[in-house]
Amino acid sequence: MTLETIICELSGRGVATITLNRPERSNALNVTMLNELGAQLAALASDQSARVVVLRGSGKHFCAGADVAGRGGADAPPARFSLHQVLAALDAQPQPTLAVVQGAAAGGGAALAACCDVVVAAEQAFFSIPEVRLGMAPVRLAPFFIRAMGRRSFRRYGLSGERIPAPEALRIGLAHAVCGATDLDRTAAEIVDALLHGAPRAMRELKEAIAAMAMPASAASPGADHDPTKSEEAVEGIASFREKRKPKWYPAP
């Protein structure tokens, strides 16, 4: 099934593949994509024929995060799912989930990967959490990243906005396997096959138990009403991104 921004396929083995399909925008997350992702994850959660959920991106990149350059607009559809709601749904998805990452996984795109049970990345892929460079604090993303990479690693990369090369992502736990680009599909298929060996109900019960042992994202995330895009720094950060210049707070060397 091809929607406006995602492609959804369910194989005869029960592998549901969701492909982010805005390659011309590096699969950046807009309102339509969040709405379609939220609805598709909800539908799969109650689909007993879906055994594993695979999330991937079309084109060069997995997901470049929020569509900062194209946000807003009078013709934008109403938001039925926020980014946090989509992340929380993916984090709580009853089926095992696998992210297949090539190119960039930035901001909300990196958070999507962090919410999956398993992450496979190409050697040249990179992750980043660049929100502070745009004048925004990724407060509501923090719990997902902390559970994936740990508090200390998130402190560095959340505060610096540096790129996290795939080998470093593997070292800190943000990725589980790194391979050559030509081996990406094969590696992902091998992990999917391993997941299919597990009994569906047992895996659902295990995921529920794991979630119960950790603080849920909804409880851990401060600032439920916090909108980081409304601050003066965010306005300047987004403007500097659009204008391809350094933000005013950056001191020239």
Helices and strands as residue ranges (DSSP letters): E 6-10, E 15-20, G 23-25, H 31-45, E 52-57, H 83-91, E 97-101, E 104-106, H 108-114, E 118-122, E 126-128, G 131-134, H 142-149, H 151-160, E 163-165, H 166-172, E 177-179, G 181-183, H 184-196, H 200-213, H 217-220, G 228-230, H 232-243
